[in-house]
């Protein structure tokens, strides 16, 4: 009888100890997840380094997606290849009169060729086509994503994360519409966002901005990703 009670007491104590240890471990993980690592590099330095890195990019593949209903933002999706000189080629989906229209675009110099769901390419001056969508400024160091990074405010390094297998620092910061509009047309005001900056080389692999509700538009998120930096690119006018 004594032996049975001793075994039960030992089992109870072991169980209590196990629960206590498990509880402590779980809480520790939650605490670690909820706090920024003090050893992470400062956001201002990361943003400036990334601005410099992106300002030197010669070409890149890009993808822009807009999720939700965002006031003033007609662009729904765009992807393709860009060059620092402003040449670009790809496809875009824009909302026109309540319908989503798929467009193919090519930009060479100051001319844009646009092709809708039907018909041939139409040649337009880039300045006129920019009212629909103009990706030519994205890699421009004075107007595009490098400018967005360099002028971001209120930065905070939140964590490290992997993006497409590459280690990055995730930085939260605000972007002004004056610079962000060249990347995400139609935005207004100060826009909160997050930037995923590669540990090696400090290139921007991903950025996401949260747009607020305005009127009937419930708001949403615009995400931009970059990859295949400085790969050889040849963009010519469509025939």
C-alpha positions as CSV (number, residue, x, y, z in Angstrom):
1,X,0.0,0.0,0.0
2,X,2.8,2.3,0.9
3,X,4.6,1.5,-2.3
4,X,1.5,2.2,-4.3
5,X,1.0,5.6,-2.7
6,X,4.6,6.5,-3.2
7,X,4.4,5.6,-6.9
8,X,1.3,7.7,-7.3
9,X,2.8,10.6,-5.5
10,X,5.9,10.4,-7.7
11,X,3.8,10.2,-10.8
12,X,1.8,13.2,-9.7
13,X,4.9,15.2,-9.0
14,X,6.5,14.3,-12.3
15,X,3.3,15.3,-14.1
16,X,3.2,18.6,-12.3
17,X,6.8,19.2,-13.1
18,X,6.3,18.3,-16.8
19,X,3.3,20.7,-17.1
20,X,5.3,23.5,-15.4
21,X,8.2,23.0,-17.7
22,X,6.0,22.8,-20.8
23,X,4.1,25.9,-19.7
24,X,7.4,27.8,-19.2
25,X,8.7,26.8,-22.6
26,X,5.5,27.8,-24.4
27,X,5.3,31.1,-22.6
28,X,9.0,31.8,-23.4
29,X,8.3,31.2,-27.1
30,X,5.3,33.5,-27.0
31,X,7.4,36.2,-25.3
32,X,10.2,35.8,-27.9
33,X,7.7,36.0,-30.8
34,X,6.1,39.1,-29.4
35,X,9.3,41.1,-28.8
36,X,11.8,42.5,-31.3
37,X,15.3,41.1,-31.0
38,X,17.5,43.9,-29.6
39,X,20.4,42.5,-31.6
40,X,18.6,43.3,-34.9
41,X,20.2,46.1,-36.9
42,X,18.5,49.6,-36.8
43,X,15.8,50.2,-39.3
44,X,17.1,53.5,-40.5
45,X,20.4,52.0,-41.5
46,X,18.8,49.1,-43.2
47,X,16.4,51.3,-45.2
48,X,19.3,53.6,-46.3
49,X,21.5,50.6,-47.3
50,X,18.6,49.1,-49.2
51,X,17.9,52.4,-51.0
52,X,21.5,52.5,-52.1
53,X,21.4,48.8,-53.2
54,X,18.2,49.2,-55.2
55,X,19.4,52.5,-56.7
56,X,22.2,50.5,-58.4
57,X,20.0,47.8,-59.8
58,X,20.2,47.5,-63.6
59,X,17.2,45.2,-64.1
60,X,14.8,43.0,-62.2
61,X,11.7,41.0,-62.5
62,X,8.7,42.4,-60.5
63,X,5.2,41.4,-59.4
64,X,2.7,43.8,-57.9
65,X,-0.6,42.6,-56.5
66,X,-3.5,44.6,-55.0
67,X,-5.8,42.7,-52.6
68,X,-9.1,44.2,-51.5
69,X,-10.9,47.3,-52.7
70,X,-8.6,50.3,-52.5
71,X,-9.7,53.8,-53.3
72,X,-7.9,55.5,-56.1
73,X,-5.9,52.3,-57.0
74,X,-7.0,50.9,-60.4
75,X,-4.1,48.5,-60.7
76,X,-5.0,44.9,-59.6
77,X,-1.9,43.1,-60.8
78,X,1.2,43.7,-62.8
79,X,4.3,41.6,-63.6
80,X,7.2,41.7,-65.9
81,X,10.8,42.9,-66.3
82,X,12.2,46.4,-65.7
83,X,15.4,48.1,-66.5
84,X,17.0,51.1,-64.8
85,X,16.7,53.1,-68.0
86,X,12.9,52.9,-67.7
87,X,12.3,50.2,-70.3
88,X,9.7,47.6,-69.3
89,X,7.7,44.7,-70.6
90,X,4.9,42.6,-69.1
91,X,1.2,42.4,-68.3
92,X,-1.1,44.3,-66.1
93,X,-4.7,44.0,-64.9
94,X,-6.5,47.3,-64.2
95,X,-10.0,48.1,-63.2
96,X,-11.9,50.2,-65.8
97,X,-15.6,51.0,-65.3
98,X,-16.2,48.2,-62.9
99,X,-14.5,45.5,-65.0
100,X,-10.9,44.1,-64.8
101,X,-9.1,44.5,-68.1
102,X,-5.9,42.6,-69.0
103,X,-3.2,44.6,-70.8
104,X,0.1,43.7,-72.3
105,X,2.6,46.5,-72.2
106,X,6.1,47.4,-73.6
107,X,7.9,50.5,-72.8
108,X,11.0,51.7,-74.7
109,X,12.3,55.2,-74.1
110,X,9.3,57.6,-74.0
111,X,6.9,55.3,-75.9
112,X,4.5,52.7,-74.5
113,X,2.8,50.0,-76.5
114,X,-0.5,48.8,-75.0
115,X,-2.5,45.8,-76.1
116,X,-5.9,45.0,-74.7
117,X,-7.8,41.7,-74.7
118,X,-8.5,42.2,-78.4
119,X,-6.8,44.0,-81.3
120,X,-3.2,45.0,-81.9
121,X,-0.8,47.0,-79.9
122,X,-1.5,50.8,-79.7
123,X,1.5,53.1,-79.6
124,X,1.1,55.9,-77.0
125,X,3.4,58.6,-75.6
126,X,4.6,57.4,-72.2
127,X,3.3,60.6,-70.5
128,X,-0.2,59.8,-71.7
129,X,-0.1,56.1,-70.9
130,X,1.1,56.9,-67.3
131,X,-2.5,57.9,-66.4
132,X,-3.3,54.1,-66.7
133,X,-0.1,52.5,-65.4
134,X,3.6,53.4,-65.8
135,X,6.1,50.9,-64.4
136,X,9.1,52.7,-65.9
137,X,9.9,54.7,-62.8
138,X,10.1,51.7,-60.4
139,X,13.9,51.2,-60.8
140,X,14.6,55.0,-61.3
141,X,16.9,55.8,-58.3
142,X,15.4,59.3,-58.1
143,X,11.7,58.4,-58.4
144,X,11.1,54.7,-57.8
145,X,11.6,52.1,-55.0
146,X,15.0,53.4,-54.0
147,X,13.4,56.8,-53.3
148,X,10.6,55.1,-51.3
149,X,13.1,53.3,-49.1
150,X,15.3,56.3,-48.7
151,X,12.4,58.5,-47.5
152,X,10.6,56.0,-45.3
153,X,9.9,57.2,-41.8
154,X,9.2,55.7,-38.4
155,X,11.2,52.6,-39.2
156,X,11.4,49.6,-36.8
157,X,13.2,46.3,-37.4
158,X,10.7,43.6,-36.4
159,X,12.2,40.2,-37.2
160,X,14.2,38.0,-39.5
161,X,12.2,36.1,-42.1
162,X,12.9,34.0,-45.2
163,X,11.6,35.2,-48.6
164,X,12.0,32.8,-51.5
165,X,14.7,31.0,-49.5
166,X,16.7,34.1,-48.7
167,X,17.1,35.5,-45.2
168,X,15.8,39.0,-44.8
169,X,15.2,41.6,-42.1
170,X,11.5,42.7,-41.9
171,X,11.3,46.4,-41.3
172,X,8.0,48.3,-40.6
173,X,8.0,51.9,-41.8
174,X,5.7,54.6,-43.3
175,X,5.8,55.8,-46.9
176,X,4.6,59.1,-48.2
177,X,2.3,59.1,-51.2
178,X,4.6,61.6,-53.0
179,X,7.2,58.9,-53.5
180,X,5.1,55.7,-53.3
181,X,2.7,56.9,-56.1
182,X,5.4,56.1,-58.6
183,X,5.4,52.5,-57.6
184,X,1.7,52.1,-56.6
185,X,-0.4,54.6,-58.6
186,X,-3.3,56.3,-56.9
187,X,-2.2,56.2,-53.2
188,X,-2.6,59.2,-51.0
189,X,-1.4,60.3,-47.6
190,X,1.1,58.4,-45.3
191,X,1.0,54.7,-45.9
192,X,2.2,52.1,-43.4
193,X,4.2,49.3,-44.9
194,X,6.7,46.5,-44.3
195,X,9.9,45.9,-46.2
196,X,11.8,42.6,-46.4
197,X,15.5,43.5,-46.9
198,X,18.0,40.8,-47.8
199,X,20.7,40.2,-45.2
200,X,23.2,39.7,-48.0
201,X,23.5,42.7,-50.3
202,X,20.5,44.6,-48.7
203,X,18.4,44.4,-51.8
204,X,14.6,44.7,-51.3
205,X,12.9,41.4,-52.0
206,X,9.4,42.3,-50.9
207,X,7.3,45.2,-49.7
208,X,3.7,45.5,-48.6
209,X,1.6,48.5,-47.9
210,X,-1.8,48.6,-46.1
211,X,-4.2,51.1,-47.6
212,X,-7.1,52.3,-45.4
213,X,-10.9,52.2,-46.0
214,X,-12.3,55.2,-47.9
215,X,-16.0,55.5,-48.5
216,X,-17.3,52.3,-50.0
217,X,-13.8,51.0,-50.6
218,X,-12.9,48.8,-47.7
219,X,-9.1,49.1,-48.1
220,X,-6.6,46.4,-48.7
221,X,-2.9,45.6,-49.2
222,X,-0.5,46.2,-52.1
223,X,2.5,43.9,-52.3
224,X,5.5,44.2,-54.5
225,X,8.2,41.6,-55.0
226,X,11.5,41.7,-56.8
227,X,13.8,38.9,-58.0
228,X,16.4,38.0,-60.7
229,X,18.3,41.2,-60.2
230,X,20.7,42.4,-62.9
231,X,19.9,39.5,-65.3
232,X,20.5,40.2,-69.0
233,X,17.4,41.9,-70.4
234,X,16.5,42.8,-74.0
235,X,13.3,44.9,-74.5
236,X,12.3,45.9,-78.0
237,X,9.2,47.5,-79.5
238,X,6.5,44.9,-80.5
239,X,6.2,44.2,-84.2
